[in-house]
Amino acid sequence: MSGSDKHTGANLPDVELEAFFDAGRAEAATPDATLMARVMADAAEVADRRALFDGRTRQAREGWFASALAAVGGWPAAAALASVAAAGVWIGTVVPDTVGSLAFGWAETTTEYDYVELLPGLDLLEAEG
Amino acid sequence: MTLRTAEDAPAATDEVLLAAYGAGDARAARALADRLLPRVLGFATRMLGGDRSEAEDVAQEAMLRLWRIAPEWRVGEAKVSTWLYRVTSNLCTDRLRKSGRSRPLDDAGEPEDPTPGVVAALEAGDRARALQEALSALPDRQRQAVVMRHLDGCSNPEIAQAMDMSVEAVESLTARGKRALAAQLAGRRAELGYEE
């Protein structure tokens, strides 16, 4: 691995220095069971705290939603409210053309209505007292 | 992201394992620890002059920081091992400074002329100890670069990223460190079983 390094100094040839590195690599530190247990205990604790935090966050979100749901009367009321809201949106967006065309025939009409005398003799009766 | 089976762990990259742990997979944490803890411990031991007990504390702390950052880890930005080298190095440097053992780069002088030692045929273990002693005499940054390059087999770009410096600076640092090591160890070549 040291092949790319061109010089190490005049006092010790590369090959001899490499022997020291070999000896150093051979003495690689191996974690004992105690250290591994400490590290894994940390991993578990961090994971547990994160799960707890995530749980609280979820609970907080769910709590807010539950409160909002209760305020409108629970799921059935929320469903009814949603239906009404959807109908309102539909009326507001889709229906105006229909309403407009229906209204046109009524509002724009200029038909004059004649007075229909249902009791032709009423004036006469009044005059006679 | 979770591992589908325990057999997935050896083939998974460090980043995948870290993401799996972040998603709650305990097997991924164990696989990561099996893979990375020996490197972290070895690096810390060498940086701290061979103090195994102190190195274990540093290794545990470095791994703890890894567990904590897992959910926020951004894949593709850095290798997990490189990040761990940086964290471990900082932890070691803090301890060396606090205990007055730190050797800043400015302290690096020219290698001294070697003094011949007592001739003796010594074992590889003695060479490893001699290497550790010579490493401990290097400035902290030189020691880090030499250990990562020549003992842990890291590439120069990886070292550059871990040490926040250019690849050219890493090459210079490792070359000077290697020269200093060669000078120190040359004084003990006979003692350590090499012929003059």
Interface residues (C-beta under 8 A of the other chain):
Chain A: M1 S2 S4 D5 K6 H7 T8 G9 N11 L12 E16 L17 A19 F20 F21 D22 A23 G24 R25 A26 E27 A28 A29 T30 P31 L35 M36 R38 V39 M40 D42 A43 A44 V46 A47 R50 A51
Chain B: Y21 G24 A26 A29 R30 A33 L37 P38 L41 G42 T45 R46 R52 A55 E56 A59 Q60 M63 L64 W67 R68 A70 P71 P111 P114 A124 G125 R127 A128 A130 L131 Q132 A134 R149 H150 L151 G153 N156 E171 T174 A175 K178 R179 A180 L181 A182 A183 L185 A186 G187 R189 Y194
